């Protein structure tokens, strides 16, 4: 084992206790991650979102590039930045402002349906409830965080107001949004602060953080989340009959309801375990996406996950919890279409579960992996950073998956 000074325990002439060695490794790794962040996101050490080409902006808004050019030339609506060669680019905030400008134009002409096509915020007056989506599976490596972050970003780019909640103590979702948990967070900065059982509980709105990604707010995670797994059994053992506040499965739901007016969709990135946090997420959810890697061992693991989930949720339902999902879908992740065994497994899943398996799989892609090297997603990096075919295939797959989920959300709202 090597310590930060470069000396092994043997060279130092002493055998350090394991906890000290691990702590030293943690400090060294944290320092290197901080240095990397300062290099990648200089000068403020914070992530920023790239600008979008006029073609990308037109696609996101739902109009032609030529029409955007006409608006720009006429000075109507938000104006793009014009760079070398007359290339126009828009921020995501500009794109959202364009939607509102076009919606106002449509309303002025009495076309409410067209206006609603531009601005996608949910309308509570029409009975469109907050959509809370748990992305879950208790097997690590099934693509939960990758699926969660790309779903949140897709919905935000489509014009929805999104709250991303990191429920995993490993905090990978938080890292993708530019946070280094051990440096950027202190006590009570995770959702645990809003669902804890003692007097240190905080309103969720005080914990939510703005992100560099327009339309996405974040509730970050860190190791503090694990406290909920320890505190809940104690709270259950001391709960008085009829005391609903002591029921763990009501707490996350209540916290989310307190900020419901500010969002259209909540995406919950669940931990790779079936503990109290995951059960709380499922009880707070209106919909569930279960990620599945198409390997036989993963499918066998999912079978155990489903048995355990069903048993535990039955206990929750008998204790008064409500479990009415708008949709439950299985998402095939890291799929390699030329892999024969994987194709057979996907066919097997479709024969068992039918339409509950999303039509589009999340493809395994070097483009997604390469973007992750700089803690980015494929929606954050430009096409110019990859070979065109690799990038286009990956984006097409991501858009197909997330577009399918967006359609399910809109169907649940009665659109």
DACOR-V81656 format. One line per field, one symbol per residue. ss: DSSP state (A for helix, B for strand, O for the rest). phi: phi as a letter, one per 40 degrees, with the letter a starting at -180 (. if undefined). A space follows every 50 residues. Layout:
# DACOR-V81656
ss=???
phi=???
This chain:
# DACOR-V81656
ss=OBOOOOOBOOOOOOOOOAAAAAAAAAAAAAAAAAAAAAAAOOOOOOOOOO OBBAAAAAAAAOOOAAAAAAAAAAOOOOOOBBOAAAOBBBOAAAAAAAAA AAAAAAAAOOOAAAAAAAOOOOOAAAOOOOBBBBBBOOOOOOOAAAAAAA AAAAAAAOOOOBBBBBOOOOOAAAAAOOOOAAAAOOOOOOOAAAAOOOOO OOOAAAOOBBOOOOOBBBBOOOAAAAAAAAAAAAAAAAOOOOOAAAOAAA AAAAAAAOOAAAOOBBBBBOOOOOOAAAAAAAAAOOBBBBBBBOOAAAAA AAAAAAAAAAAAAAAAAAOOOOOOOOBBBBBBBOBOOOOAAAAAAAAAAA AAAAAABOOOOOBOOAAAAAAAOOOOOOOOOOAAAOOAAAAAAAAAAAAA AAAAAAAAAAAAOOO
phi=.bcdcgccdcccgaccddccccccccccccccccccccccbcccfbcbcc cbcccccccccgbcccccccccccgcgdcccbbcggccabccccccccdc cccccccccgbcccccccbbdcbdccgccdcbbcbaicccgcgccdcccc cdcccccchccbbcbcccdcgccccccgcbdcbcbbcgcbcdccbcbbcc cbccccccbcbccdgbbbbcbacddcccccccdccccbccdgcccccccc ccccccccbdccbbbbbbccccabbcccccccccccabbbcbccbccccc ccdcdcdcccccccccccchcbbbccabbbbcbfcbcccddccccccccc ccbfcccddcccccaccccccccbfbbccccccccbcdcccccccccccc cccccccccccccgc
